[in-house]
Amino acid sequence: IREEGLVITFKLTPNFFFADFRISGDLVIKPTISNLVQLPIGEIYSHKAVEDLSSSVLKAYRDAGYYRAAVHPDIQFLQESHLVNVNYRAQAGPRATIEKIEITGSPQLDVKEILAVMKLRPGRSYRGVKLRKDLERIRKLYSGRGFLNANIRLESIHFEEKTNTVQITILVDSGSFVYIELAGGNISRKTLRQLIPIYEEASIDPDLIEEGRRNIEDFFKREG
């Protein structure tokens, strides 16, 4: 504070804006960074945005089975244009293998039968996309057996750092068994499943049941 009054000095720093994002190093995952997340291109630079994107890239590597992966951002500030380029250097490491697959809940069906429809097996490499397809195969198994409202979901994936292995736990709740019988007509079970959409949708819904009724009615009209 001077005798003539208070002097306040403002120190201004220019804003930088995100311009480009890239992944380099071990490019073992199929999605590009723009497919993984919505990039903040054109937005004001923030360290949090860089870290959030690092977490998203690392998550994609782990989903592909690379649980030992590491991602390091290199940040380049372009002083003249006030733009920022970010390059994520990825080190994938070896892909994890499956140690065990466990089925919990109330499956009703034999666990061996459930595991048989899965492509993933203990001893094989883990891939998240294959696990999601296996969950869909299990849903189709239950739908085909009449358990239309079965709840199948991933319960947990436990990664063991020392052995680079994962243990997968899948929760299966069979739900109610549904049996549909056609009275007063003759249609094969295969055709009946095609006509009644609750099998395809794996859901018991009044609208789907009504749609199935109309489909059966139209079927008999076409057959004469």
N, C-alpha and C positions, 0 to 999 in steps of 0.2 A: 504494500500500500504506500503510495507516494503522498506528499503533502498536498498536491493539487487534486488528489482523488484516487479512485480505484482503477487499476489497469487490468483488464482481462484479456488474455491471449488465447485464441482458438487455434489448435493445430489440426488441420484437415488432412485426411488421407483419402485418396481416390478409391472408389469401389472397383472391384474386379468382377468379371462376369464369366460364367462357365461357357466354354466354347466346344470342347471335344473330350470324349471319354473313350478309352481303349483298354483292352486286355492283351497282355503280352506274356511270353514265357511258355508254360505248358498249356497249350490250347487243346485240352482234351474234352471239353464240354461243347456240345453242339450249339446251344443258344448264344447269340451275340449279346453284348451287354445291353443293347437297346431292347432286346427281347426279354431280358430278365427284369428290368425295372423301367419306370418312367424317368428318363434322364432330365436333370434340371438345366438343360441347355438354355442359355440366355438369362438365367437367374443370377442373382448376386452370389458371389463366392462365399461359402461358409465351410468351416472345418467339419461341422456336424454332417453336412451333406456328403462330404468325401468319406467319412467314417461309415455312414449309413449304406452307401454304395459298396464299400468294402465288405460289410457284413452280408449284403445281398449276393455279391460274387462268391464269397466263401460258402454261403449256404447252398449255392448252385453246385459248387464242387463237391460238397459233402453229400448232396442229394444224388450225385452221380457216383458216389462210393468212395470219393477221395477225402476221407476223414482227417488225414494228416496234412491236408493242403494248407498253404499259407499264402496270404495276399498282401502285397505291400504297395501302397499308392505312391507314385512319383508325381509331384505337382510342379508344373511349369507356369510361372507367371510371366506374361508378355507385357512388359512395362509400357511400350509405345501404344499398344492397342487396348490395354487394360483387360485382356482376356486371359483365361486360365485353361490349360490343357491338363487332363489327369490320365496317367497311364498306370493301370493296375498290373503289377508284375506277379504272376501266379506260379507257385511251385506246387504241383499236384501231389507228388509222392505216389506210393503204391496204392492201388485200389483195395479197399477192405473186402474180406471174405466173410461169408455167413457161417457163424458157428452153430446157431440153433434157431429153429422156428417153433414157437409155442402158440397153441390155440387155447384161448381161455373163454370163459362165459358159459353159456348153455347151448352148445352146438347141436345137440340131438343126433346129427349124423356122426359117423365114425371119423375120428381125427385123421386116420390114415387116408380115408377117401377125400377129405378136404385137402390134405397136403399133396395128394396125387394130381390134383388139377392145377397145381402151381408149377410155374417154370423155375422159380428160385428154389434152390436146394442147399442144405448145409455143405460147405466146401466150395461153393461157387461164388463168383464175384457179386458184390451187392450193387444194384442199380435201382434208384428210386422209381424210375419209369416202369421197370419190370414189376416192382412190388405193387404199384398202382394197378397194373394190368392183371396181376394175380388176384387182387382184391375184387376186381370186376368178374374174374372167372369164378370166384367163390360165390359171388352174388348170383350169377347165372346158374350155378349148381343148385343153390337153394331154391331159386325160382322154378327151376325145372322139376324139383321134388315137391312143389306145392307150398313152400314156405315163402309166400310173396312179400311179406313185410319183415323179412329177416334183416337184422342190423349187423353189418360187417364193417369194421373199421380198424385202423392201425392203432393199437394201444400204446406201444412204445418201441423205440429202437435204442438199444444200449450198445455203446461203442467201447471196446476194451483197447486202450492205447497200447499196452505191452504186446498184444498179439495181433493188433490191427484187424480185429474181428468184430462183427456185430451180432447181437441177439435180437431177434424180431418177435414181438408179441402181438398177436392179432386177436381182437375180441369178436366173438361170434355169438349173437343172440338169435336163435332160429325163429322166434316169434310164433305165430299161430299157423297151423297147417290148414290149407284151403283146398277143398275138393269140389270141383264143379261137375255136376251130372246133368246131362240133357235128357229130358223126358219127352216122349212123343215124337222122336225123330232119330235118325241114324247118321251120325257124323263121326269120323275117326278122331281119336284123341289129338293127333297131329294137326288136323284141320281146325279142330275146336280151339286149340291153343293159338292158332293164327287169327281166328275170328274174334277172340275175346282179348282186348288190349291189356287187361290186368296182368297177364303173363309177361308181356313185353315191358310194361311200365313197372312191374314188380311192386304194385300198389293196389290196395283194395279201396276203391273209390266209387261212390254211387254213379257218378257220371261215366266212368269207365265200364261199369256193369251195364248201364243203359246202352252205351255204344256197342257193347258186345251183343246185347239182345237184338239191336237193329242189324248188326252184321250177320247174325244167324238168320234173321228173317229174310234179309236180302239174298243170302246164300240159297235158301230153299226156293225163293222166287226164281233165281237163275237156273236152278236145277229142274224147275218145273214140278 
